[in-house]
Amino acid sequence: MSITLEQKIEAILLFKNEPISLTALSKILGVPRENIDSAISKLQRSHEGRGIVIVSNGEEISFGTHPNLSSLIEEIQKEELSRDIGRAGLETLSIILYKGPISRREIDYIRGVNSNFILRNLLIRGLIERVDSTTGERSFSYKATTELLRFLGITKIEELPEFKTAFEKLNTFAKTEGKEQDE
């Protein structure tokens, strides 16, 4: 079976689960930008009348839900927001509070599992926000919102319980794990 450019783009969008620049797609796939533009047009046509749409601002693309399904999505979102964030959510939130801004890849590495769903849930709740990566990568980092700090009754991250100790332990963990991977 021959894999088409459209299938590759679709797979990348699903894997990334966040907007990706057309320039990055061109680089990843090793094809000219014109080919990317053409493939995206085909993808958009193939998704017409479906529940998923390809959203593009001309420079970035991502998956989205069809506008006619907004009431269904809102209903599901309300149900999600009425539940506790759970242990995994608290774990992820703690990592972001003590180590943020931090990339999704770093969060996944510390937790040892994929954190996409939990990050989305925390974003929807307004507990964290996405910011441009501080490492120069074409991805996002996550940090606590001022609303979360206000809810916790603190004015800055450094006021978190045992902030310095936790921050040092996370940095030591990252350095130790980095050395083990190099060996």
VMD Tcl script that draws the C-alpha trace (Angstrom):
set ca {
  {0.00 0.00 0.00}
  {1.37 3.37 -1.01}
  {0.98 6.11 1.59}
  {-0.14 9.45 0.17}
  {1.03 12.88 1.26}
  {-2.50 13.56 2.52}
  {-2.37 10.47 4.74}
  {1.00 11.53 6.13}
  {-0.27 15.03 6.96}
  {-3.38 13.58 8.55}
  {-1.26 11.23 10.69}
  {1.00 14.11 11.80}
  {-2.02 16.25 12.74}
  {-3.48 13.41 14.77}
  {-0.17 12.67 16.48}
  {0.65 16.32 17.25}
  {-2.86 17.20 18.42}
  {-1.98 20.89 18.13}
  {-1.49 23.33 15.27}
  {1.56 22.77 13.09}
  {3.07 25.21 10.64}
  {3.00 24.47 6.95}
  {6.74 25.20 6.86}
  {7.33 22.54 9.53}
  {5.21 20.03 7.58}
  {7.22 20.76 4.45}
  {10.45 20.20 6.36}
  {9.28 17.03 8.15}
  {7.95 15.46 4.96}
  {10.75 16.71 2.72}
  {8.42 18.13 0.09}
  {7.98 21.65 -1.30}
  {5.45 23.96 0.32}
  {3.31 23.92 -2.85}
  {2.84 20.17 -2.46}
  {1.78 20.69 1.16}
  {-0.76 23.34 0.11}
  {-2.19 21.03 -2.57}
  {-2.40 18.07 -0.17}
  {-4.16 20.21 2.44}
  {-6.75 21.30 -0.13}
  {-7.41 17.63 -0.94}
  {-7.66 16.82 2.78}
  {-10.14 19.64 3.33}
  {-12.30 18.39 0.44}
  {-12.18 14.81 1.72}
  {-13.39 15.96 5.15}
  {-16.39 17.91 3.81}
  {-19.59 16.76 5.45}
  {-17.73 14.93 8.21}
  {-17.43 15.59 11.93}
  {-13.79 16.60 11.63}
  {-12.53 19.56 9.62}
  {-9.08 20.81 8.73}
  {-8.62 24.30 10.15}
  {-6.03 26.55 8.54}
  {-5.03 30.18 8.96}
  {-2.71 30.07 5.96}
  {0.41 29.41 8.04}
  {-0.70 26.64 10.41}
  {-3.20 23.78 10.29}
  {-4.89 21.55 12.81}
  {-7.90 19.33 13.24}
  {-11.14 20.83 14.48}
  {-14.72 19.75 14.94}
  {-17.38 20.71 12.42}
  {-19.12 23.97 13.42}
  {-22.56 22.31 13.18}
  {-21.53 20.00 16.04}
  {-20.73 22.80 18.49}
  {-23.77 22.10 20.72}
  {-22.73 18.44 21.08}
  {-19.15 19.41 21.90}
  {-20.33 22.02 24.43}
  {-22.46 19.36 26.16}
  {-19.52 16.98 26.40}
  {-17.28 19.79 27.61}
  {-19.71 20.71 30.39}
  {-19.77 17.09 31.53}
  {-15.95 16.95 31.55}
  {-15.69 20.16 33.54}
  {-18.09 18.90 36.19}
  {-15.75 16.00 37.08}
  {-12.67 16.17 39.30}
  {-9.36 16.45 37.46}
  {-8.19 13.24 39.14}
  {-4.78 12.05 40.19}
  {-3.23 12.27 36.71}
  {-4.52 15.83 36.36}
  {-3.09 16.81 39.75}
  {0.22 15.20 38.88}
  {0.42 17.06 35.57}
  {-0.66 20.33 37.16}
  {2.01 19.95 39.84}
  {4.70 19.40 37.22}
  {3.58 22.52 35.35}
  {3.41 24.58 38.54}
  {6.85 23.58 39.77}
  {8.69 23.27 36.45}
  {6.77 25.48 33.99}
  {6.91 26.73 31.41}
  {7.47 23.17 30.26}
  {6.88 21.34 26.98}
  {4.43 18.50 26.56}
  {7.34 16.22 25.68}
  {9.04 17.02 29.01}
  {5.78 16.45 30.91}
  {5.31 13.10 29.16}
  {8.89 12.16 30.00}
  {8.54 13.00 33.70}
  {5.18 11.22 33.99}
  {6.17 8.31 31.77}
  {2.88 8.47 29.82}
  {1.17 10.58 27.16}
  {-0.39 13.70 28.68}
  {-2.36 15.08 25.69}
  {-5.81 14.45 27.13}
  {-4.93 15.79 30.57}
  {-3.31 18.92 29.13}
  {-6.42 19.55 27.03}
  {-8.60 19.13 30.12}
  {-6.45 21.55 32.16}
  {-6.48 24.06 29.28}
  {-10.28 23.89 28.99}
  {-10.60 24.52 32.72}
  {-8.37 27.59 32.46}
  {-5.82 26.19 34.92}
  {-2.93 26.28 32.46}
  {-2.13 28.12 29.26}
  {-0.03 27.43 26.20}
  {2.83 29.79 25.47}
  {5.44 29.83 22.74}
  {8.27 27.45 23.51}
  {11.17 28.94 25.42}
  {13.61 26.50 23.77}
  {13.17 27.88 20.26}
  {11.28 24.78 19.13}
  {8.20 25.11 16.95}
  {5.97 23.84 19.74}
  {4.26 25.07 22.86}
  {5.14 25.13 26.52}
  {2.61 25.10 29.34}
  {2.44 27.28 32.41}
  {-0.01 28.01 35.21}
  {-2.57 30.76 34.66}
  {-2.89 33.73 36.97}
  {-6.39 32.43 37.75}
  {-4.87 29.24 39.14}
  {-2.39 31.21 41.25}
  {-5.21 33.35 42.58}
  {-7.27 30.23 43.36}
  {-4.28 28.75 45.23}
  {-3.95 31.98 47.20}
  {-0.44 32.81 46.01}
  {0.93 35.76 44.08}
  {3.88 34.00 42.45}
  {5.02 30.44 41.77}
  {7.87 30.68 44.28}
  {5.27 30.83 47.08}
  {4.24 27.21 46.43}
  {4.96 24.83 49.33}
  {8.57 23.64 49.25}
  {9.05 25.24 45.82}
  {12.84 25.38 45.94}
  {13.19 21.75 47.06}
  {10.74 20.43 44.46}
  {12.30 22.54 41.70}
  {15.78 21.22 42.55}
  {14.54 17.61 42.65}
  {12.88 17.95 39.24}
  {16.08 19.45 37.79}
  {18.21 16.68 39.34}
  {15.83 14.06 37.92}
  {16.06 15.62 34.45}
  {19.87 15.73 34.59}
  {20.17 12.17 35.92}
  {17.80 10.76 33.32}
  {19.59 12.71 30.58}
  {22.93 11.14 31.56}
  {21.42 7.63 31.62}
  {20.04 8.10 28.10}
  {23.45 9.26 26.85}
  {25.12 6.08 28.18}
}
mol new
graphics top color blue
foreach p $ca { graphics top sphere $p radius 0.5 }
foreach p [lrange $ca 0 end-1] q [lrange $ca 1 end] { graphics top cylinder $p $q radius 0.2 }
display resetview
